[in-house]
Every structure is written in C-alpha cells, then in structure tokens.
Amino acid sequence: MSLSFDQIIKAIEQMPAPERERIRRWLDENGTPNREGNASQAHANRSGKSLRWLYENREKCSGLWVALDGDRLIASGPTAKEVYSKAKAEGVEIPFVELVTDREPEPFTGGWLS
C-alpha cells in the first residue's frame, strides 16, 4: 500500500517529538539534491576544490583569469568577463572565476586574527 504525501505528513504530525526529530535527521542526511542545504554544501565542496586547483596551478596560469567548476578548468583568458561567458556557455551555472596571481594566497582566518 502506498501513502500519499498528505497522509505521510499527517502521520508525521501525529508522532511524538523524538520520532519527528529522527525523521528530520534522516532527511538532513538523505535529502534531495535540490534542498538548499545540500546545494550549499555542494557549492562549498566545489569551491574548496577550486581553491586547491588554484594553489596547485598558480605558476602555470599566473596573470590569467580562470573559470573553474570544482577542480576542472573550464576557461582561461585575459578578462573575467571572457572566462565567465565561456563557462556559462559550457553550461556551468555558477562558475568559480578568479584572477591567478603568482603570490601565495593569504590564509583564511574566518574574520578573526590571532
């Protein structure tokens, strides 16, 4: 027997709080990719890979703008607008676009200085 969405929600609403909390945790761990939290985590993972790519390839691309999708180089060129346009044309919704410099990136302190 298959339940409708409304039947499932009604059953959840009637559960004790600890059981609803178990369901919430399960959804957090196994939620769908279009949930905002999962999308944010996926974006953060791509950004981390992009930063690592920049660190590892800084010398090869110094002075150029690059568009990355995670650790995949999509485009490079003399202007941000050019590489952004190429990335969008490749179908990357939110490309990571950065000017590569020859100097090592500053460590991120999260806004706090020690």
LINFENWO-V612603 format. One line per field, one symbol per residue. psi: psi as a letter, one per 20 degrees, with the letter a starting at -180 (. if undefined). Layout:
psi = ???
This chain:
psi = ppqrghhggggghiqqghhhhggggghghjrqhjqgghgggggggggghgggggghjghhjpiqqqpqnckppgqqaiqggghgggghhijognqopqppriqpqqppjkipq.
